[in-house]
Every structure is written in C-alpha cells, then in structure tokens.
Amino acid sequence: MIPEHLASTLHLLQRAFPRGIDEAEYRAVLEILYPFMADGNLAVVVAAFTGRDEGVVHNDAIGAQAGSAMAAAVRPVVQARLDAAGFDVWADEELG
C-alpha cells in the first residue's frame, strides 16, 4: 500500500500502462516524472507499480536525470501514453 498522496501517480501509471512497462519504458517514465516528484516519492510509486525494489528504483530515478539512449528512443511513445491517461491534469495537481 502506498501513501494516499501518491495514489494519483500510481493510478496514472496504471491507466497509461495496464500491462506494465518494459525496461526502456521504465527509464522513460522515471525521466518524465522526475521533475514533478521528490526522488523518494517517485521510487515508492514506481516500485509499487513495477514490483521492483524501492532502493533500486530510487537509484535509477536519480540516474534518470542524465537521460539514456534507451529511454530517449521510446520517450515520445511513453509521453503520449501518459498524456492519454491524463498526464496534464496529474501534473497540474502535482504542481499545485
């Protein structure tokens, strides 16, 4: 169970990726969401969504700041899926 204040982010990911995400999508999600969330909160949500270890996700989230070629290749597709799932509304809520 994740904290209530992170539920909207988990729901966004579930709407955008109902079948889960592969490695490249995972990296792109971290890059896209990173500017909107604290490292630890991002790790909690993405770990809950993917089933990955929270500490590993936390380290990957920090590393996502540098970008990756793998994520860059799928980033437009990932962004489009997030957009279709309500990313703009979610981002407005996150930025308050």
mmCIF file as gemmi writes it, N, C-alpha and C atoms, coordinates in Angstrom:
data_model
loop_
_atom_site.group_PDB
_atom_site.id
_atom_site.type_symbol
_atom_site.label_atom_id
_atom_site.label_alt_id
_atom_site.label_comp_id
_atom_site.label_asym_id
_atom_site.label_entity_id
_atom_site.label_seq_id
_atom_site.pdbx_PDB_ins_code
_atom_site.Cartn_x
_atom_site.Cartn_y
_atom_site.Cartn_z
_atom_site.occupancy
_atom_site.B_iso_or_equiv
_atom_site.pdbx_formal_charge
_atom_site.auth_seq_id
_atom_site.auth_asym_id
_atom_site.pdbx_PDB_model_num
ATOM 1 N N . MET Axp A 1 ? 0.854 -1.183 0 1 0 ? 1 A 1
ATOM 2 C CA . MET Axp A 1 ? 0 0 0 1 0 ? 1 A 1
ATOM 3 C C . MET Axp A 1 ? 0.894 1.238 0 1 0 ? 1 A 1
ATOM 4 N N . ILE Axp A 2 ? 0.55 2.19 -0.851 1 0 ? 2 A 1
ATOM 5 C CA . ILE Axp A 2 ? 1.323 3.426 -0.895 1 0 ? 2 A 1
ATOM 6 C C . ILE Axp A 2 ? 0.557 4.535 -0.183 1 0 ? 2 A 1
ATOM 7 N N . PRO Axp A 3 ? 1.263 5.586 0.225 1 0 ? 3 A 1
ATOM 8 C CA . PRO Axp A 3 ? 0.58 6.706 0.882 1 0 ? 3 A 1
ATOM 9 C C . PRO Axp A 3 ? -0.475 7.338 -0.038 1 0 ? 3 A 1
ATOM 10 N N . GLU Axp A 4 ? -1.531 7.823 0.561 1 0 ? 4 A 1
ATOM 11 C CA . GLU Axp A 4 ? -2.653 8.402 -0.185 1 0 ? 4 A 1
ATOM 12 C C . GLU Axp A 4 ? -2.214 9.508 -1.138 1 0 ? 4 A 1
ATOM 13 N N . HIS Axp A 5 ? -1.252 10.337 -0.71 1 0 ? 5 A 1
ATOM 14 C CA . HIS Axp A 5 ? -0.849 11.456 -1.562 1 0 ? 5 A 1
ATOM 15 C C . HIS Axp A 5 ? -0.11 11.004 -2.825 1 0 ? 5 A 1
ATOM 16 N N . LEU Axp A 6 ? 0.237 9.727 -2.917 1 0 ? 6 A 1
ATOM 17 C CA . LEU Axp A 6 ? 0.901 9.195 -4.115 1 0 ? 6 A 1
ATOM 18 C C . LEU Axp A 6 ? -0.036 8.359 -4.986 1 0 ? 6 A 1
ATOM 19 N N . ALA Axp A 7 ? -1.258 8.163 -4.522 1 0 ? 7 A 1
ATOM 20 C CA . ALA Axp A 7 ? -2.209 7.301 -5.231 1 0 ? 7 A 1
ATOM 21 C C . ALA Axp A 7 ? -2.506 7.8 -6.644 1 0 ? 7 A 1
ATOM 22 N N . SER Axp A 8 ? -2.614 9.107 -6.833 1 0 ? 8 A 1
ATOM 23 C CA . SER Axp A 8 ? -2.947 9.611 -8.174 1 0 ? 8 A 1
ATOM 24 C C . SER Axp A 8 ? -1.845 9.288 -9.183 1 0 ? 8 A 1
ATOM 25 N N . THR Axp A 9 ? -0.607 9.253 -8.725 1 0 ? 9 A 1
ATOM 26 C CA . THR Axp A 9 ? 0.504 8.914 -9.615 1 0 ? 9 A 1
ATOM 27 C C . THR Axp A 9 ? 0.453 7.436 -9.982 1 0 ? 9 A 1
ATOM 28 N N . LEU Axp A 10 ? 0.182 6.588 -9.008 1 0 ? 10 A 1
ATOM 29 C CA . LEU Axp A 10 ? 0.051 5.164 -9.291 1 0 ? 10 A 1
ATOM 30 C C . LEU Axp A 10 ? -1.095 4.922 -10.264 1 0 ? 10 A 1
ATOM 31 N N . HIS Axp A 11 ? -2.207 5.602 -10.076 1 0 ? 11 A 1
ATOM 32 C CA . HIS Axp A 11 ? -3.356 5.438 -10.968 1 0 ? 11 A 1
ATOM 33 C C . HIS Axp A 11 ? -3.029 5.921 -12.378 1 0 ? 11 A 1
ATOM 34 N N . LEU Axp A 12 ? -2.267 6.992 -12.492 1 0 ? 12 A 1
ATOM 35 C CA . LEU Axp A 12 ? -1.839 7.47 -13.803 1 0 ? 12 A 1
ATOM 36 C C . LEU Axp A 12 ? -1.051 6.382 -14.529 1 0 ? 12 A 1
ATOM 37 N N . LEU Axp A 13 ? -0.089 5.78 -13.833 1 0 ? 13 A 1
ATOM 38 C CA . LEU Axp A 13 ? 0.721 4.72 -14.446 1 0 ? 13 A 1
ATOM 39 C C . LEU Axp A 13 ? -0.133 3.51 -14.806 1 0 ? 13 A 1
ATOM 40 N N . GLN Axp A 14 ? -1.071 3.159 -13.973 1 0 ? 14 A 1
ATOM 41 C CA . GLN Axp A 14 ? -1.934 2.011 -14.253 1 0 ? 14 A 1
ATOM 42 C C . GLN Axp A 14 ? -2.815 2.255 -15.466 1 0 ? 14 A 1
ATOM 43 N N . ARG Axp A 15 ? -3.285 3.491 -15.636 1 0 ? 15 A 1
ATOM 44 C CA . ARG Axp A 15 ? -4.092 3.821 -16.818 1 0 ? 15 A 1
ATOM 45 C C . ARG Axp A 15 ? -3.231 3.819 -18.075 1 0 ? 15 A 1
ATOM 46 N N . ALA Axp A 16 ? -2.043 4.377 -17.972 1 0 ? 16 A 1
ATOM 47 C CA . ALA Axp A 16 ? -1.175 4.505 -19.145 1 0 ? 16 A 1
ATOM 48 C C . ALA Axp A 16 ? -0.582 3.169 -19.578 1 0 ? 16 A 1
ATOM 49 N N . PHE Axp A 17 ? -0.305 2.303 -18.619 1 0 ? 17 A 1
ATOM 50 C CA . PHE Axp A 17 ? 0.384 1.037 -18.899 1 0 ? 17 A 1
ATOM 51 C C . PHE Axp A 17 ? -0.337 -0.126 -18.204 1 0 ? 17 A 1
ATOM 52 N N . PRO Axp A 18 ? -1.527 -0.463 -18.664 1 0 ? 18 A 1
ATOM 53 C CA . PRO Axp A 18 ? -2.298 -1.51 -17.984 1 0 ? 18 A 1
ATOM 54 C C . PRO Axp A 18 ? -1.623 -2.881 -17.999 1 0 ? 18 A 1
ATOM 55 N N . ARG Axp A 19 ? -0.687 -3.087 -18.91 1 0 ? 19 A 1
ATOM 56 C CA . ARG Axp A 19 ? 0.019 -4.379 -18.97 1 0 ? 19 A 1
ATOM 57 C C . ARG Axp A 19 ? 1.432 -4.289 -18.405 1 0 ? 19 A 1
ATOM 58 N N . GLY Axp A 20 ? 1.751 -3.181 -17.751 1 0 ? 20 A 1
ATOM 59 C CA . GLY Axp A 20 ? 3.087 -2.988 -17.204 1 0 ? 20 A 1
ATOM 60 C C . GLY Axp A 20 ? 4.021 -2.313 -18.208 1 0 ? 20 A 1
ATOM 61 N N . ILE Axp A 21 ? 5.298 -2.192 -17.834 1 0 ? 21 A 1
ATOM 62 C CA . ILE Axp A 21 ? 6.26 -1.495 -18.684 1 0 ? 21 A 1
ATOM 63 C C . ILE Axp A 21 ? 7.534 -2.326 -18.823 1 0 ? 21 A 1
ATOM 64 N N . ASP Axp A 22 ? 8.177 -2.153 -19.985 1 0 ? 22 A 1
ATOM 65 C CA . ASP Axp A 22 ? 9.457 -2.829 -20.2 1 0 ? 22 A 1
ATOM 66 C C . ASP Axp A 22 ? 10.59 -1.923 -19.713 1 0 ? 22 A 1
ATOM 67 N N . GLU Axp A 23 ? 11.811 -2.354 -19.881 1 0 ? 23 A 1
ATOM 68 C CA . GLU Axp A 23 ? 12.958 -1.624 -19.343 1 0 ? 23 A 1
ATOM 69 C C . GLU Axp A 23 ? 13.093 -0.218 -19.932 1 0 ? 23 A 1
ATOM 70 N N . ALA Axp A 24 ? 12.943 -0.091 -21.233 1 0 ? 24 A 1
ATOM 71 C CA . ALA Axp A 24 ? 13.068 1.228 -21.863 1 0 ? 24 A 1
ATOM 72 C C . ALA Axp A 24 ? 11.95 2.158 -21.396 1 0 ? 24 A 1
ATOM 73 N N . GLU Axp A 25 ? 10.728 1.645 -21.322 1 0 ? 25 A 1
ATOM 74 C CA . GLU Axp A 25 ? 9.611 2.455 -20.833 1 0 ? 25 A 1
ATOM 75 C C . GLU Axp A 25 ? 9.827 2.854 -19.38 1 0 ? 25 A 1
ATOM 76 N N . TYR Axp A 26 ? 10.347 1.94 -18.59 1 0 ? 26 A 1
ATOM 77 C CA . TYR Axp A 26 ? 10.659 2.204 -17.18 1 0 ? 26 A 1
ATOM 78 C C . TYR Axp A 26 ? 11.591 3.408 -17.063 1 0 ? 26 A 1
ATOM 79 N N . ARG Axp A 27 ? 12.663 3.393 -17.837 1 0 ? 27 A 1
ATOM 80 C CA . ARG Axp A 27 ? 13.627 4.508 -17.805 1 0 ? 27 A 1
ATOM 81 C C . ARG Axp A 27 ? 12.97 5.804 -18.251 1 0 ? 27 A 1
ATOM 82 N N . ALA Axp A 28 ? 12.159 5.738 -19.292 1 0 ? 28 A 1
ATOM 83 C CA . ALA Axp A 28 ? 11.491 6.944 -19.793 1 0 ? 28 A 1
ATOM 84 C C . ALA Axp A 28 ? 10.496 7.486 -18.77 1 0 ? 28 A 1
ATOM 85 N N . VAL Axp A 29 ? 9.754 6.607 -18.106 1 0 ? 29 A 1
ATOM 86 C CA . VAL Axp A 29 ? 8.813 7.04 -17.068 1 0 ? 29 A 1
ATOM 87 C C . VAL Axp A 29 ? 9.562 7.784 -15.967 1 0 ? 29 A 1
ATOM 88 N N . LEU Axp A 30 ? 10.688 7.248 -15.54 1 0 ? 30 A 1
ATOM 89 C CA . LEU Axp A 30 ? 11.466 7.918 -14.5 1 0 ? 30 A 1
ATOM 90 C C . LEU Axp A 30 ? 11.914 9.302 -14.967 1 0 ? 30 A 1
ATOM 91 N N . GLU Axp A 31 ? 12.382 9.405 -16.203 1 0 ? 31 A 1
ATOM 92 C CA . GLU Axp A 31 ? 12.832 10.698 -16.734 1 0 ? 31 A 1
ATOM 93 C C . GLU Axp A 31 ? 11.687 11.699 -16.807 1 0 ? 31 A 1
ATOM 94 N N . ILE Axp A 32 ? 10.527 11.24 -17.24 1 0 ? 32 A 1
ATOM 95 C CA . ILE Axp A 32 ? 9.384 12.144 -17.418 1 0 ? 32 A 1
ATOM 96 C C . ILE Axp A 32 ? 8.822 12.604 -16.072 1 0 ? 32 A 1
ATOM 97 N N . LEU Axp A 33 ? 8.71 11.696 -15.117 1 0 ? 33 A 1
ATOM 98 C CA . LEU Axp A 33 ? 8.098 12.047 -13.831 1 0 ? 33 A 1
ATOM 99 C C . LEU Axp A 33 ? 9.064 12.723 -12.868 1 0 ? 33 A 1
ATOM 100 N N . TYR Axp A 34 ? 10.351 12.536 -13.055 1 0 ? 34 A 1
ATOM 101 C CA . TYR Axp A 34 ? 11.347 13.041 -12.112 1 0 ? 34 A 1
ATOM 102 C C . TYR Axp A 34 ? 11.191 14.537 -11.791 1 0 ? 34 A 1
ATOM 103 N N . PRO Axp A 35 ? 10.984 15.408 -12.782 1 0 ? 35 A 1
ATOM 104 C CA . PRO Axp A 35 ? 10.877 16.839 -12.451 1 0 ? 35 A 1
ATOM 105 C C . PRO Axp A 35 ? 9.664 17.2 -11.589 1 0 ? 35 A 1
ATOM 106 N N . PHE Axp A 36 ? 8.706 16.294 -11.502 1 0 ? 36 A 1
ATOM 107 C CA . PHE Axp A 36 ? 7.466 16.58 -10.789 1 0 ? 36 A 1
ATOM 108 C C . PHE Axp A 36 ? 7.426 16.018 -9.373 1 0 ? 36 A 1
ATOM 109 N N . MET Axp A 37 ? 8.388 15.143 -9.036 1 0 ? 37 A 1
ATOM 110 C CA . MET Axp A 37 ? 8.289 14.416 -7.772 1 0 ? 37 A 1
ATOM 111 C C . MET Axp A 37 ? 9.622 14.361 -7.055 1 0 ? 37 A 1
ATOM 112 N N . ALA Axp A 38 ? 9.569 14.265 -5.75 1 0 ? 38 A 1
ATOM 113 C CA . ALA Axp A 38 ? 10.771 14.011 -4.956 1 0 ? 38 A 1
ATOM 114 C C . ALA Axp A 38 ? 11.264 12.601 -5.277 1 0 ? 38 A 1
ATOM 115 N N . ASP Axp A 39 ? 12.575 12.41 -5.205 1 0 ? 39 A 1
ATOM 116 C CA . ASP Axp A 39 ? 13.18 11.114 -5.535 1 0 ? 39 A 1
ATOM 117 C C . ASP Axp A 39 ? 12.504 9.959 -4.804 1 0 ? 39 A 1
ATOM 118 N N . GLY Axp A 40 ? 12.356 10.112 -3.501 1 0 ? 40 A 1
ATOM 119 C CA . GLY Axp A 40 ? 11.788 9.043 -2.687 1 0 ? 40 A 1
ATOM 120 C C . GLY Axp A 40 ? 10.352 8.725 -3.049 1 0 ? 40 A 1
ATOM 121 N N . ASN Axp A 41 ? 9.553 9.744 -3.312 1 0 ? 41 A 1
ATOM 122 C CA . ASN Axp A 41 ? 8.159 9.526 -3.69 1 0 ? 41 A 1
ATOM 123 C C . ASN Axp A 41 ? 8.072 8.826 -5.047 1 0 ? 41 A 1
ATOM 124 N N . LEU Axp A 42 ? 8.91 9.248 -5.971 1 0 ? 42 A 1
ATOM 125 C CA . LEU Axp A 42 ? 8.939 8.601 -7.281 1 0 ? 42 A 1
ATOM 126 C C . LEU Axp A 42 ? 9.31 7.126 -7.125 1 0 ? 42 A 1
ATOM 127 N N . ALA Axp A 43 ? 10.278 6.859 -6.285 1 0 ? 43 A 1
ATOM 128 C CA . ALA Axp A 43 ? 10.7 5.476 -6.054 1 0 ? 43 A 1
ATOM 129 C C . ALA Axp A 43 ? 9.577 4.634 -5.463 1 0 ? 43 A 1
ATOM 130 N N . VAL Axp A 44 ? 8.849 5.177 -4.506 1 0 ? 44 A 1
ATOM 131 C CA . VAL Axp A 44 ? 7.748 4.439 -3.876 1 0 ? 44 A 1
ATOM 132 C C . VAL Axp A 44 ? 6.704 4.058 -4.913 1 0 ? 44 A 1
ATOM 133 N N . VAL Axp A 45 ? 6.304 5.021 -5.73 1 0 ? 45 A 1
ATOM 134 C CA . VAL Axp A 45 ? 5.241 4.775 -6.709 1 0 ? 45 A 1
ATOM 135 C C . VAL Axp A 45 ? 5.692 3.792 -7.79 1 0 ? 45 A 1
ATOM 136 N N . VAL Axp A 46 ? 6.848 4.034 -8.358 1 0 ? 46 A 1
ATOM 137 C CA . VAL Axp A 46 ? 7.305 3.175 -9.456 1 0 ? 46 A 1
ATOM 138 C C . VAL Axp A 46 ? 7.624 1.77 -8.941 1 0 ? 46 A 1
ATOM 139 N N . ALA Axp A 47 ? 8.143 1.666 -7.732 1 0 ? 47 A 1
ATOM 140 C CA . ALA Axp A 47 ? 8.379 0.339 -7.151 1 0 ? 47 A 1
ATOM 141 C C . ALA Axp A 47 ? 7.049 -0.396 -6.954 1 0 ? 47 A 1
ATOM 142 N N . ALA Axp A 48 ? 6.039 0.304 -6.473 1 0 ? 48 A 1
ATOM 143 C CA . ALA Axp A 48 ? 4.723 -0.319 -6.286 1 0 ? 48 A 1
ATOM 144 C C . ALA Axp A 48 ? 4.141 -0.754 -7.626 1 0 ? 48 A 1
ATOM 145 N N . PHE Axp A 49 ? 4.327 0.053 -8.65 1 0 ? 49 A 1
ATOM 146 C CA . PHE Axp A 49 ? 3.776 -0.258 -9.969 1 0 ? 49 A 1
ATOM 147 C C . PHE Axp A 49 ? 4.504 -1.416 -10.645 1 0 ? 49 A 1
ATOM 148 N N . THR Axp A 50 ? 5.825 -1.435 -10.527 1 0 ? 50 A 1
ATOM 149 C CA . THR Axp A 50 ? 6.617 -2.427 -11.259 1 0 ? 50 A 1
ATOM 150 C C . THR Axp A 50 ? 6.957 -3.671 -10.455 1 0 ? 50 A 1
ATOM 151 N N . GLY Axp A 51 ? 6.853 -3.581 -9.131 1 0 ? 51 A 1
ATOM 152 C CA . GLY Axp A 51 ? 7.265 -4.697 -8.291 1 0 ? 51 A 1
ATOM 153 C C . GLY Axp A 51 ? 8.769 -4.743 -8.059 1 0 ? 51 A 1
ATOM 154 N N . ARG Axp A 52 ? 9.475 -3.713 -8.495 1 0 ? 52 A 1
ATOM 155 C CA . ARG Axp A 52 ? 10.929 -3.64 -8.291 1 0 ? 52 A 1
ATOM 156 C C . ARG Axp A 52 ? 11.233 -3.179 -6.865 1 0 ? 52 A 1
ATOM 157 N N . ASP Axp A 53 ? 12.434 -3.439 -6.435 1 0 ? 53 A 1
ATOM 158 C CA . ASP Axp A 53 ? 12.898 -2.984 -5.133 1 0 ? 53 A 1
ATOM 159 C C . ASP Axp A 53 ? 12.928 -1.455 -5.091 1 0 ? 53 A 1
ATOM 160 N N . GLU Axp A 54 ? 12.388 -0.89 -4.036 1 0 ? 54 A 1
ATOM 161 C CA . GLU Axp A 54 ? 12.311 0.571 -3.914 1 0 ? 54 A 1
ATOM 162 C C . GLU Axp A 54 ? 13.69 1.233 -3.94 1 0 ? 54 A 1
ATOM 163 N N . GLY Axp A 55 ? 14.675 0.625 -3.304 1 0 ? 55 A 1
ATOM 164 C CA . GLY Axp A 55 ? 16.027 1.191 -3.306 1 0 ? 55 A 1
ATOM 165 C C . GLY Axp A 55 ? 16.634 1.22 -4.697 1 0 ? 55 A 1
ATOM 166 N N . VAL Axp A 56 ? 16.388 0.179 -5.464 1 0 ? 56 A 1
ATOM 167 C CA . VAL Axp A 56 ? 16.89 0.132 -6.843 1 0 ? 56 A 1
ATOM 168 C C . VAL Axp A 56 ? 16.208 1.211 -7.678 1 0 ? 56 A 1
ATOM 169 N N . VAL Axp A 57 ? 14.898 1.339 -7.519 1 0 ? 57 A 1
ATOM 170 C CA . VAL Axp A 57 ? 14.164 2.366 -8.27 1 0 ? 57 A 1
ATOM 171 C C . VAL Axp A 57 ? 14.658 3.751 -7.872 1 0 ? 57 A 1
ATOM 172 N N . HIS Axp A 58 ? 14.914 3.955 -6.59 1 0 ? 58 A 1
ATOM 173 C CA . HIS Axp A 58 ? 15.416 5.247 -6.133 1 0 ? 58 A 1
ATOM 174 C C . HIS Axp A 58 ? 16.729 5.591 -6.829 1 0 ? 58 A 1
ATOM 175 N N . ASN Axp A 59 ? 17.645 4.645 -6.875 1 0 ? 59 A 1
ATOM 176 C CA . ASN Axp A 59 ? 18.918 4.879 -7.568 1 0 ? 59 A 1
ATOM 177 C C . ASN Axp A 59 ? 18.71 5.117 -9.056 1 0 ? 59 A 1
ATOM 178 N N . ASP Axp A 60 ? 17.81 4.348 -9.664 1 0 ? 60 A 1
ATOM 179 C CA . ASP Axp A 60 ? 17.52 4.54 -11.09 1 0 ? 60 A 1
ATOM 180 C C . ASP Axp A 60 ? 16.902 5.908 -11.345 1 0 ? 60 A 1
ATOM 181 N N . ALA Axp A 61 ? 16.059 6.368 -10.422 1 0 ? 61 A 1
ATOM 182 C CA . ALA Axp A 61 ? 15.423 7.68 -10.575 1 0 ? 61 A 1
ATOM 183 C C . ALA Axp A 61 ? 16.467 8.79 -10.549 1 0 ? 61 A 1
ATOM 184 N N . ILE Axp A 62 ? 17.42 8.68 -9.646 1 0 ? 62 A 1
ATOM 185 C CA . ILE Axp A 62 ? 18.493 9.678 -9.591 1 0 ? 62 A 1
ATOM 186 C C . ILE Axp A 62 ? 19.303 9.644 -10.879 1 0 ? 62 A 1
ATOM 187 N N . GLY Axp A 63 ? 19.596 8.447 -11.365 1 0 ? 63 A 1
ATOM 188 C CA . GLY Axp A 63 ? 20.333 8.3 -12.609 1 0 ? 63 A 1
ATOM 189 C C . GLY Axp A 63 ? 19.565 8.769 -13.83 1 0 ? 63 A 1
ATOM 190 N N . ALA Axp A 64 ? 18.249 8.793 -13.735 1 0 ? 64 A 1
ATOM 191 C CA . ALA Axp A 64 ? 17.42 9.203 -14.869 1 0 ? 64 A 1
ATOM 192 C C . ALA Axp A 64 ? 17.636 10.662 -15.246 1 0 ? 64 A 1
ATOM 193 N N . GLN Axp A 65 ? 18.149 11.446 -14.32 1 0 ? 65 A 1
ATOM 194 C CA . GLN Axp A 65 ? 18.412 12.86 -14.612 1 0 ? 65 A 1
ATOM 195 C C . GLN Axp A 65 ? 19.362 13.011 -15.8 1 0 ? 65 A 1
ATOM 196 N N . ALA Axp A 66 ? 20.282 12.059 -15.937 1 0 ? 66 A 1
ATOM 197 C CA . ALA Axp A 66 ? 21.279 12.124 -17.008 1 0 ? 66 A 1
ATOM 198 C C . ALA Axp A 66 ? 20.708 11.689 -18.345 1 0 ? 66 A 1
ATOM 199 N N . GLY Axp A 67 ? 19.584 10.997 -18.343 1 0 ? 67 A 1
ATOM 200 C CA . GLY Axp A 67 ? 18.986 10.51 -19.573 1 0 ? 67 A 1
ATOM 201 C C . GLY Axp A 67 ? 19.684 9.256 -20.06 1 0 ? 67 A 1
ATOM 202 N N . SER Axp A 68 ? 19.052 8.576 -20.975 1 0 ? 68 A 1
ATOM 203 C CA . SER Axp A 68 ? 19.65 7.379 -21.559 1 0 ? 68 A 1
ATOM 204 C C . SER Axp A 68 ? 19.167 7.235 -22.988 1 0 ? 68 A 1
ATOM 205 N N . ALA Axp A 69 ? 19.995 6.644 -23.816 1 0 ? 69 A 1
ATOM 206 C CA . ALA Axp A 69 ? 19.632 6.433 -25.214 1 0 ? 69 A 1
ATOM 207 C C . ALA Axp A 69 ? 18.428 5.504 -25.311 1 0 ? 69 A 1
ATOM 208 N N . MET Axp A 70 ? 18.39 4.49 -24.433 1 0 ? 70 A 1
ATOM 209 C CA . MET Axp A 70 ? 17.283 3.542 -24.443 1 0 ? 70 A 1
ATOM 210 C C . MET Axp A 70 ? 15.964 4.272 -24.181 1 0 ? 70 A 1
ATOM 211 N N . ALA Axp A 71 ? 15.948 5.123 -23.172 1 0 ? 71 A 1
ATOM 212 C CA . ALA Axp A 71 ? 14.729 5.856 -22.828 1 0 ? 71 A 1
ATOM 213 C C . ALA Axp A 71 ? 14.382 6.877 -23.899 1 0 ? 71 A 1
ATOM 214 N N . ALA Axp A 72 ? 15.383 7.523 -24.473 1 0 ? 72 A 1
ATOM 215 C CA . ALA Axp A 72 ? 15.142 8.537 -25.498 1 0 ? 72 A 1
ATOM 216 C C . ALA Axp A 72 ? 14.397 7.954 -26.69 1 0 ? 72 A 1
ATOM 217 N N . ALA Axp A 73 ? 14.698 6.701 -27.013 1 0 ? 73 A 1
ATOM 218 C CA . ALA Axp A 73 ? 14.078 6.059 -28.167 1 0 ? 73 A 1
ATOM 219 C C . ALA Axp A 73 ? 12.574 5.865 -27.982 1 0 ? 73 A 1
ATOM 220 N N . VAL Axp A 74 ? 12.132 5.649 -26.751 1 0 ? 74 A 1
ATOM 221 C CA . VAL Axp A 74 ? 10.71 5.396 -26.514 1 0 ? 74 A 1
ATOM 222 C C . VAL Axp A 74 ? 10.007 6.544 -25.795 1 0 ? 74 A 1
ATOM 223 N N . ARG Axp A 75 ? 10.752 7.562 -25.436 1 0 ? 75 A 1
ATOM 224 C CA . ARG Axp A 75 ? 10.165 8.66 -24.659 1 0 ? 75 A 1
ATOM 225 C C . ARG Axp A 75 ? 8.927 9.282 -25.318 1 0 ? 75 A 1
ATOM 226 N N . PRO Axp A 76 ? 8.923 9.559 -26.624 1 0 ? 76 A 1
ATOM 227 C CA . PRO Axp A 76 ? 7.706 10.131 -27.216 1 0 ? 76 A 1
ATOM 228 C C . PRO Axp A 76 ? 6.485 9.216 -27.085 1 0 ? 76 A 1
ATOM 229 N N . VAL Axp A 77 ? 6.683 7.921 -27.218 1 0 ? 77 A 1
ATOM 230 C CA . VAL Axp A 77 ? 5.582 6.97 -27.088 1 0 ? 77 A 1
ATOM 231 C C . VAL Axp A 77 ? 5.108 6.923 -25.637 1 0 ? 77 A 1
ATOM 232 N N . VAL Axp A 78 ? 6.037 6.901 -24.7 1 0 ? 78 A 1
ATOM 233 C CA . VAL Axp A 78 ? 5.693 6.886 -23.282 1 0 ? 78 A 1
ATOM 234 C C . VAL Axp A 78 ? 4.961 8.169 -22.912 1 0 ? 78 A 1
ATOM 235 N N . GLN Axp A 79 ? 5.448 9.305 -23.386 1 0 ? 79 A 1
ATOM 236 C CA . GLN Axp A 79 ? 4.784 10.576 -23.094 1 0 ? 79 A 1
ATOM 237 C C . GLN Axp A 79 ? 3.37 10.585 -23.66 1 0 ? 79 A 1
ATOM 238 N N . ALA Axp A 80 ? 3.193 10.057 -24.855 1 0 ? 80 A 1
ATOM 239 C CA . ALA Axp A 80 ? 1.863 10.012 -25.471 1 0 ? 80 A 1
ATOM 240 C C . ALA Axp A 80 ? 0.908 9.136 -24.653 1 0 ? 80 A 1
ATOM 241 N N . ARG Axp A 81 ? 1.407 8.024 -24.146 1 0 ? 81 A 1
ATOM 242 C CA . ARG Axp A 81 ? 0.562 7.149 -23.325 1 0 ? 81 A 1
ATOM 243 C C . ARG Axp A 81 ? 0.202 7.826 -22.01 1 0 ? 81 A 1
ATOM 244 N N . LEU Axp A 82 ? 1.165 8.511 -21.407 1 0 ? 82 A 1
ATOM 245 C CA . LEU Axp A 82 ? 0.878 9.252 -20.177 1 0 ? 82 A 1
ATOM 246 C C . LEU Axp A 82 ? -0.113 10.381 -20.456 1 0 ? 82 A 1
ATOM 247 N N . ASP Axp A 83 ? 0.08 11.084 -21.565 1 0 ? 83 A 1
ATOM 248 C CA . ASP Axp A 83 ? -0.841 12.168 -21.929 1 0 ? 83 A 1
ATOM 249 C C . ASP Axp A 83 ? -2.269 11.64 -22.083 1 0 ? 83 A 1
ATOM 250 N N . ALA Axp A 84 ? -2.413 10.514 -22.772 1 0 ? 84 A 1
ATOM 251 C CA . ALA Axp A 84 ? -3.732 9.921 -22.981 1 0 ? 84 A 1
ATOM 252 C C . ALA Axp A 84 ? -4.371 9.476 -21.67 1 0 ? 84 A 1
ATOM 253 N N . ALA Axp A 85 ? -3.526 9.207 -20.674 1 0 ? 85 A 1
ATOM 254 C CA . ALA Axp A 85 ? -4.02 8.758 -19.364 1 0 ? 85 A 1
ATOM 255 C C . ALA Axp A 85 ? -4.288 9.915 -18.402 1 0 ? 85 A 1
ATOM 256 N N . GLY Axp A 86 ? -4.069 11.16 -18.862 1 0 ? 86 A 1
ATOM 257 C CA . GLY Axp A 86 ? -4.368 12.32 -18.014 1 0 ? 86 A 1
ATOM 258 C C . GLY Axp A 86 ? -3.159 12.987 -17.391 1 0 ? 86 A 1
ATOM 259 N N . PHE Axp A 87 ? -2.02 12.898 -18.042 1 0 ? 87 A 1
ATOM 260 C CA . PHE Axp A 87 ? -0.786 13.467 -17.505 1 0 ? 87 A 1
ATOM 261 C C . PHE Axp A 87 ? -0.921 14.956 -17.191 1 0 ? 87 A 1
ATOM 262 N N . ASP Axp A 88 ? -1.529 15.729 -18.073 1 0 ? 88 A 1
ATOM 263 C CA . ASP Axp A 88 ? -1.617 17.17 -17.856 1 0 ? 88 A 1
ATOM 264 C C . ASP Axp A 88 ? -2.408 17.501 -16.581 1 0 ? 88 A 1
ATOM 265 N N . VAL Axp A 89 ? -3.498 16.811 -16.362 1 0 ? 89 A 1
ATOM 266 C CA . VAL Axp A 89 ? -4.299 17.033 -15.146 1 0 ? 89 A 1
ATOM 267 C C . VAL Axp A 89 ? -3.479 16.624 -13.926 1 0 ? 89 A 1
ATOM 268 N N . TRP Axp A 90 ? -2.822 15.457 -14.021 1 0 ? 90 A 1
ATOM 269 C CA . TRP Axp A 90 ? -1.986 14.986 -12.918 1 0 ? 90 A 1
ATOM 270 C C . TRP Axp A 90 ? -0.866 15.988 -12.608 1 0 ? 90 A 1
ATOM 271 N N . ALA Axp A 91 ? -0.192 16.488 -13.642 1 0 ? 91 A 1
ATOM 272 C CA . ALA Axp A 91 ? 0.918 17.43 -13.448 1 0 ? 91 A 1
ATOM 273 C C . ALA Axp A 91 ? 0.43 18.727 -12.799 1 0 ? 91 A 1
ATOM 274 N N . ASP Axp A 92 ? -0.729 19.208 -13.233 1 0 ? 92 A 1
ATOM 275 C CA . ASP Axp A 92 ? -1.3 20.411 -12.624 1 0 ? 92 A 1
ATOM 276 C C . ASP Axp A 92 ? -1.569 20.192 -11.13 1 0 ? 92 A 1
ATOM 277 N N . GLU Axp A 93 ? -2.076 19.012 -10.785 1 0 ? 93 A 1
ATOM 278 C CA . GLU Axp A 93 ? -2.329 18.699 -9.377 1 0 ? 93 A 1
ATOM 279 C C . GLU Axp A 93 ? -1.024 18.596 -8.59 1 0 ? 93 A 1
ATOM 280 N N . GLU Axp A 94 ? -0.006 17.993 -9.196 1 0 ? 94 A 1
ATOM 281 C CA . GLU Axp A 94 ? 1.278 17.842 -8.518 1 0 ? 94 A 1
ATOM 282 C C . GLU Axp A 94 ? 1.958 19.187 -8.257 1 0 ? 94 A 1
ATOM 283 N N . LEU Axp A 95 ? 1.832 20.072 -9.219 1 0 ? 95 A 1
ATOM 284 C CA . LEU Axp A 95 ? 2.478 21.387 -9.089 1 0 ? 95 A 1
ATOM 285 C C . LEU Axp A 95 ? 1.635 22.349 -8.267 1 0 ? 95 A 1
ATOM 286 N N . GLY Axp A 96 ? 0.392 21.955 -8.028 1 0 ? 96 A 1
ATOM 287 C CA . GLY Axp A 96 ? -0.494 22.692 -7.155 1 0 ? 96 A 1
ATOM 288 C C . GLY Axp A 96 ? -0.791 24.06 -7.603 1 0 ? 96 A 1
